[in-house]
Amino acid sequence: MRTRDENKRMAICQKALKMIVEKGFDGLSMQKLAKAAGVSPATIYIYFKDRDDLIVQLWTEEMEKMFSITLKDFDPAMPFDEGLKVQWMNRAKYFMDNPVSMHFMEQIKYSPYHHLTIKHLNNTFVTTMGEFAHNAIRNKELVRLPLEVYWSVAFAPLYQLVKFHMSGRGLRGGAEKFVLDEKIMNQTLSLVLKALKP
Amino acid sequence: MVSEILIFKTNIHAEGDVRKVAQLLNSDLHVRKWNIDRDDIDRVLRIESDDYNPEHIIHMITRAGFRCEELLD
């Protein structure tokens, strides 16, 4: 009988993420991955049915990691400004600590895999986020908006700043290094909170 | 019950080939799940079975006219 070895599986996953981020989805084959991870192709197939299964499992696990870090010290019953601040801190930390994962999740978002992965989305996270927003609307801390508009105002500014930070450049090019520090984060967050007030 | 995973290198590629193999595997009492990764150069046949018996699978697949050898890890 073949036994599962979680360390082996983890090594395969890490190499696969790296390959996808460096070479795109087409750059990943089971054969190349086996070589890179120092295992035989058969070992990869013990854990994954095929390439698509591998990609979907990778995505699901990265999302779970992001969700658990995002929800740390967070409670959907928190006042809106406080809760959003916790969210910003957690999300920024996750992406800055995991640049490869962030890149991978962006790649998924703009690929045909998006439809495959979206079915595996964690419901607890979605429900918690929804609860937080609905509480805030009820408490007159948040204006009622279509979900996409809410998300774009509440989180996209942070994500863009994180991207500037990770590339090390702002809009003025190579000369000036852009660093996302707490001061800039708080400044942006207070603008976002102002925009979302009823 | 624990599932055994069996991995084979084959030359099962065309749709018709897969249909032929599907008939055999779907009617096998031990095979619980199976798939063929036709994108892979080894056309890997992956089987989840309640019985570790690679020879039985190899016999079945080769009798249907395909190459089939177990891949070991």
Interface residues (C-beta under 8 A of the other chain):
Chain A: M1 R2 S29 M30 Q31 V39 S40 P41 A42 T43 Y45 I46 K49 D50 R51
Chain B: V2 E4 I5 I7 N35 D37 D39 D40 I41 D42 V44 R46 Y52 L71 L72 D73
